């Protein structure tokens, strides 16, 4: 029998503890002989990133045991923190950023103690580790007091000679503010890589460069102003395949290194590429004469390109899909779908029906507890706004007749990123209790081409705010949401949009900001090098646009904010420092607005520890209950101040 209960009070078996363990956070994966190895952030172990091996049936085995953690801090977001060499596993240890080697373990015994390969030098970081032709390549980032960080591509000897002598690191390419994707040619005498300079981000403009390692000659093969080139791969002795958005969408091109143009492999209706937040990200993999690729237009799709045609793979993966590794016709893929949570999958492109989950990919509860994302578009001031709606879903409860449910409008970070409507335990935590969720891809989001991304150029804090407000209003106009009970929630750049929306519109009844930006000038002064000029494109260059920075900052407009706010912050965040949340708390207190600031010790930009994930979710639910007027039994009560 189905009960009728007020929205927000529906009993749910989904706990915050279950959510913290539900979907693995997988950073990379490789075929190693007959095994699959992958790296995974483990909330139960303080968020450390372990390297594991397994087959999807037996419990995984740790290749990199505690307390070691394979996590790079290059660009602060890292990526490419480990690789497998002939000698064993090489990895960037998170605590000191040194590359270490752990001998490849046997089937029944652990490996030896990891040995350092790079110097014990404060300020030196490594990422984008690549093993090819007997050489270990890495992007090195060097921080020196009073100077801008420097980055180069180096070859790292495996004999440990560079552990005490940085001079043993052979510099292969330098002279650029940012570099990524080091790729040695099959003959080993040329290096392909991408580079970019301030004020561009890698989705704004990069160049694909080929360097002759004998002569030092370097030429630009593709890219330049207004063109983003990503992921070069050698697909012949003198040929590269890469992704470029020169035509408005990231498309695959195959080009000889002495040619001025190449052959386009994909069609113009979707992207094969995305924002390079993490080094080493892959949107395609060469499979001999064929190519496996991700195509994105809102949702993702996997295809195989063969004989000049695109063949879709009939898989239930459509959200946050990335390709990890390939051997023969087998590929490793991470991602999820409408009814499938994120996981690591082994897929044979010649027999996709036999795809199997190596890690994750299963729901924490019966599927009846998980809503299917409903794709929708509404009209915004500058064009269509794309979103995914998750209605309240509980197999044993319905809401009262004639009553619309409360909703949380969620705003992704970046802001150059996107959501794709996947099955999510975080979403189900709220929807199973009678609270709907609306995920918005506001103007500026990736996944819809450069023109959609460029809608945010110079307009951060305006277009994103207008679009999330339009999406929320669209729900109300369709009778799907209670206009008096719509909250807005976001992380990082999404937290900025939360605070900006609360000070520029009257659409939302409450706001939840996870490590969000409150003061643009402070962000420009305090943030790290990778994003230090991001605001040039999103708002305008300083000092010319200083008045715009002041006018758009939520702290400047605090007199417009009248609704309760929850602030969640990592104590060690180098991207959006805690001072932003503390300043917002003080401003809210000065106006006697109900608020809470919860600071999580040991957390940086993004929450990784189980206790933090649990505490943040329960704080959000308690906050919504107090604001919207429903009880939250079994959940610790969040204390709101005024």
LINHUZI-V197370 format. One record per backbone hydrogen bond with DSSP energy under -0.5 kcal/mol. CO is the residue of the C=O (numbers start at 1). NH is the residue of the N-H. If there is no record, write none. Layout:
BEGIN
co: <CO | CO>
nh: <NH | NH>
END
This chain:
BEGIN
co: <3 | 3 | 6 | 13 | 15 | 16 | 17 | 18 | 18 | 19 | 19 | 22 | 24 | 25 | 28 | 30 | 30 | 32 | 35 | 36 | 37 | 38 | 39 | 39 | 40 | 41 | 41 | 42 | 42 | 42 | 43 | 43 | 45 | 48 | 48 | 49 | 50 | 50 | 51 | 51 | 52 | 53 | 54 | 61 | 61 | 63 | 64 | 65 | 69 | 69 | 73 | 74 | 78 | 79 | 80 | 81 | 83 | 83 | 87 | 88 | 89 | 90 | 91 | 91 | 92 | 93 | 93 | 98 | 99 | 99 | 100 | 101 | 102 | 115 | 119 | 120 | 121 | 123 | 123 | 125 | 127 | 130 | 130 | 132 | 135 | 135 | 136 | 137 | 138 | 138 | 139 | 140 | 141 | 141 | 142 | 142 | 144 | 150 | 151 | 152 | 152 | 153 | 153 | 154 | 155 | 155 | 156 | 157 | 160 | 161 | 163 | 165 | 166 | 168 | 169 | 170 | 170 | 173 | 176 | 178 | 180 | 183 | 185 | 189 | 189 | 190 | 191 | 192 | 193 | 194 | 195 | 196 | 197 | 201 | 201 | 206 | 207 | 207 | 208 | 208 | 209 | 210 | 211 | 211 | 212 | 217 | 219 | 219 | 222 | 224 | 227 | 227 | 227 | 228 | 230 | 233 | 236 | 238 | 239 | 239 | 240 | 241 | 242 | 243 | 244 | 245 | 248 | 249 | 249 | 250 | 251 | 252 | 252 | 253 | 254 | 255 | 256 | 263 | 267 | 271 | 275 | 278 | 282 | 283 | 285 | 287 | 290 | 291 | 292 | 293 | 295 | 296 | 297 | 299 | 301 | 302 | 303 | 304 | 304 | 305 | 306 | 309 | 309 | 310 | 311 | 312 | 313 | 316 | 318 | 319 | 322 | 325 | 327 | 329 | 330 | 331 | 332 | 332 | 333 | 334 | 335 | 336 | 336 | 337 | 337 | 340 | 340 | 342 | 343 | 344 | 344 | 345 | 345 | 346 | 347 | 347 | 348 | 351 | 352 | 356 | 359 | 366 | 367 | 369 | 373 | 374 | 376 | 378 | 380 | 383 | 385 | 386 | 387 | 388 | 389 | 389 | 390 | 394 | 396 | 398 | 400 | 405 | 406 | 407 | 407 | 408 | 408 | 409 | 410 | 410 | 411 | 413 | 415 | 417 | 424 | 425 | 426 | 427 | 427 | 428 | 430 | 430 | 431 | 431 | 433 | 433 | 434 | 434 | 436 | 437 | 438 | 438 | 439 | 440 | 440 | 441 | 442 | 447 | 449 | 450 | 451 | 452 | 452 | 453 | 454 | 456 | 459 | 459 | 459 | 462 | 463 | 464 | 465 | 466 | 467 | 468 | 469 | 470 | 471 | 472 | 473 | 474 | 475 | 475 | 476 | 480 | 481 | 482 | 485 | 485 | 486 | 486 | 487 | 488 | 489 | 490 | 491 | 492 | 492 | 493 | 494 | 495 | 496 | 497 | 498 | 499 | 500 | 501 | 501 | 509 | 510 | 511 | 512 | 512 | 513 | 513 | 514 | 518 | 519 | 520 | 521 | 522 | 523 | 528 | 528 | 529 | 531 | 531 | 533 | 533 | 534 | 534 | 535 | 535 | 537 | 538 | 541 | 543 | 545 | 545 | 546 | 547 | 548 | 549 | 553 | 553 | 555 | 557 | 558 | 564 | 565 | 566 | 567 | 568 | 569 | 570 | 575 | 577 | 577 | 578 | 579 | 580 | 581 | 582 | 583 | 584 | 585 | 586 | 587 | 588 | 588 | 589 | 594 | 595 | 596 | 597 | 598 | 599 | 600 | 600 | 603 | 604 | 606 | 609 | 610 | 611 | 612 | 613 | 614 | 615 | 616 | 617 | 618 | 619 | 620 | 621 | 622 | 623 | 624 | 625 | 625 | 632 | 638 | 641>
nh: <5 | 398 | 9 | 15 | 19 | 20 | 21 | 21 | 22 | 22 | 23 | 24 | 26 | 41 | 39 | 32 | 37 | 35 | 32 | 54 | 30 | 52 | 27 | 28 | 50 | 25 | 43 | 45 | 47 | 48 | 46 | 610 | 48 | 42 | 50 | 70 | 40 | 52 | 63 | 64 | 38 | 61 | 36 | 53 | 63 | 65 | 51 | 68 | 71 | 94 | 76 | 78 | 279 | 128 | 129 | 92 | 85 | 90 | 104 | 85 | 102 | 83 | 93 | 100 | 71 | 96 | 97 | 93 | 117 | 118 | 91 | 115 | 89 | 101 | 121 | 122 | 124 | 125 | 143 | 141 | 139 | 132 | 137 | 135 | 132 | 137 | 156 | 130 | 140 | 154 | 127 | 152 | 125 | 143 | 144 | 150 | 147 | 142 | 176 | 140 | 154 | 172 | 173 | 138 | 157 | 170 | 136 | 160 | 163 | 164 | 120 | 168 | 169 | 170 | 171 | 155 | 172 | 153 | 151 | 196 | 194 | 192 | 188 | 213 | 214 | 185 | 211 | 183 | 209 | 180 | 207 | 178 | 200 | 204 | 205 | 224 | 195 | 209 | 221 | 222 | 193 | 219 | 191 | 213 | 216 | 212 | 210 | 221 | 208 | 227 | 206 | 224 | 229 | 245 | 243 | 241 | 239 | 257 | 235 | 236 | 255 | 233 | 253 | 230 | 251 | 248 | 450 | 247 | 251 | 272 | 244 | 265 | 266 | 242 | 263 | 240 | 259 | 254 | 270 | 296 | 277 | 281 | 323 | 294 | 292 | 290 | 287 | 305 | 285 | 303 | 301 | 271 | 299 | 297 | 295 | 313 | 293 | 306 | 311 | 291 | 309 | 306 | 311 | 312 | 304 | 314 | 315 | 318 | 300 | 336 | 334 | 332 | 330 | 349 | 327 | 347 | 324 | 325 | 345 | 322 | 343 | 318 | 319 | 340 | 423 | 337 | 423 | 361 | 335 | 358 | 359 | 333 | 347 | 356 | 331 | 349 | 351 | 354 | 355 | 346 | 344 | 369 | 370 | 371 | 375 | 389 | 387 | 385 | 383 | 380 | 378 | 441 | 376 | 439 | 374 | 391 | 437 | 397 | 3 | 5 | 403 | 482 | 436 | 409 | 487 | 410 | 438 | 489 | 412 | 440 | 491 | 415 | 417 | 446 | 428 | 429 | 430 | 430 | 431 | 432 | 433 | 435 | 393 | 434 | 8 | 10 | 406 | 436 | 408 | 390 | 410 | 440 | 388 | 412 | 442 | 386 | 445 | 298 | 453 | 454 | 455 | 444 | 455 | 456 | 457 | 459 | 462 | 463 | 464 | 466 | 467 | 468 | 469 | 470 | 471 | 472 | 473 | 474 | 475 | 476 | 477 | 478 | 480 | 481 | 479 | 405 | 483 | 485 | 407 | 487 | 509 | 510 | 409 | 512 | 411 | 514 | 494 | 496 | 517 | 497 | 498 | 499 | 500 | 501 | 502 | 503 | 504 | 504 | 505 | 564 | 488 | 566 | 490 | 514 | 515 | 568 | 492 | 555 | 523 | 524 | 525 | 526 | 527 | 531 | 532 | 532 | 534 | 535 | 536 | 537 | 537 | 538 | 539 | 540 | 458 | 460 | 545 | 546 | 548 | 549 | 550 | 551 | 552 | 553 | 556 | 557 | 558 | 560 | 561 | 511 | 596 | 513 | 598 | 515 | 600 | 573 | 577 | 580 | 581 | 582 | 583 | 584 | 585 | 586 | 587 | 588 | 589 | 590 | 591 | 591 | 593 | 592 | 565 | 641 | 567 | 599 | 569 | 601 | 571 | 603 | 572 | 606 | 604 | 613 | 614 | 615 | 616 | 617 | 618 | 619 | 620 | 621 | 622 | 623 | 624 | 625 | 626 | 627 | 628 | 629 | 630 | 635 | 640 | 595>
END
